[in-house]
Amino acid sequence: MDNTPLLGNVTLLQGSRRFFFAVTPKETSFSKPGDVPDYLNEAVPFFLGAIALEYILAFLADLPRARLNDAFSSVSARVYSQLSRIIVLSAELALYVFVYDNFHLVTLPWDSPWTWYFCLFGVDFFYYWFHRAAHEINILWAAHQVHHSSEDYNLTTALRQSVVQQYITSIFYVPLALAVPPSIFWVHVQFNLLYQFWIHTEIVRCLGPLEYIFNTPSHHRVHHGRNPYCIDKNYGGTFIIWDRIFGTFQAETSEKIAYGLVHPLASWDPIWTQLCHFSHIWKTFWETSGVSNKLSVICKGPGWTPGSPRLGDPADLPEIEYPIQKYDNSLSFCGTMYVLVHFAAAIVAYQLLIARKMEMTQLHVLGVISYFLYTISSFGALFDNKWYAQYMELFRCLLFLIVDLFLSSQNLDTGVLPSKYIGMIRGIFIASALFWITGSFMSTKNTKTE
């Protein structure tokens, strides 16, 4: 098992070309969905490398840099989203295959470049309408707000995805299933998401004539802003042409953009990030009188209140106060190093789980996933300075050591950790457990950043 490459079944050159879209229709066209590479998981090491490079460039250019707590929250959301795909087949693909197999009206050839290009624009067109609906319908916004909850704007923000959203998006892609083979569709869904990773940055300011055609970092910065002029603008995924056609385009101005939700989340809890707006809708639904108003709470815009327009009254949007204040509960230096070491081990284990999941039993996979989810939640509690965080961490470390001891006695391993490094990993967990037993060293500091 130790020979499983962290890049999966792709070479460094292949992975790099895919990551930078240096591919042709011929080499990215497949007859069966099962033959389509897992482009997104293959790209995880490249994501991490690009994030590190962006941090260095931002430092040199004196631009805002990624914060560990915010980056952790974004990466955690991505892991949550991807882990759900291991348990349940990707919703976009499952529904799409069903509709195509039973109801498609036209059979476009899977090996034709024209089918490939048609799907490129088709996926982005329907993504635009999903994305717009996710901002204009409150119950859909409950899922999509996860992506907008970061008060930073960098490459890690692209990884902040909703678990629920992937199941909603699939409905909007159904029309393509009347003609486009599932394998070609699945290639473009992944490339659409991969493209969006690149536009979440402040390093790139303007791309000249490309700004008229593509959704660029400049356009997407507007989309992530909570300034009144930014609200409900620039929904395109790869292309900005849909926003220009349907009247939702807004160019970036000289006004400093404040990122995040109109009402900031103020928490690093990854589970609460996923569920907070569903909770808000539930509470508002029961507090609102009248059946019509209750339905409007669900179906109209997130800013809607009785008597206001469908998407809410723009006058109700709070003005941005400068300097911009961000939620920034942070750990001490020792606490930061602790989380970095354990989170790095978790990411390695996650990557190996993706590569080896077909070799593992279903119970084994579920056990590993449950431990991942608990790990991420425990780190969130640490960042939020919850009183129970140290007890969660002590239990997590002891649980790992107990399971590892049991597996070792049976001449087995976890299946998701490189055995040649297991001695070092055991040492880290033993030392961590002793720290938590003898007392917390994770003193925190609460700061505000501009």
Secondary structure, DSSP 8 states (H G I E B T S, - for coil): -TT--TTTT--HHHHHHHHTT---TTTT--SSGGGS--HHHHTHHHHHHHHHHHHHHHHHTT-----HHHHHHHHHHHHHHHHHHHHS--HHHHHHHHHHHHH-S----TT-HHHHHHHHHHHHHHHHHHHHHHHHSHHHHHHHHHHH--SS-SGGGGG---TTHHHHHHHHTGGGGGTS-HHHHHHHHHHHHHHHHHTS-SS----GGGGGTB--HHHHHHHHB-SGGGTT----SSBSHHHHHHT------SS---BS-SS------HHHHHHHHHHHHHHHHHHS-SHHHHHHHHHS-TT--TTS-TT--GGGS----SS--EEEEEE-HHHHHHHHHHHHHHHHHHHHHHHHGGGS-HHHHHHHHHHHHHHHHHHHHHHTT-TTHHHHHHHHHHHHHHHHHHHHHTT---SSS-GGGHHHHHHHHHHHHHHHHH-----EEEEEE-
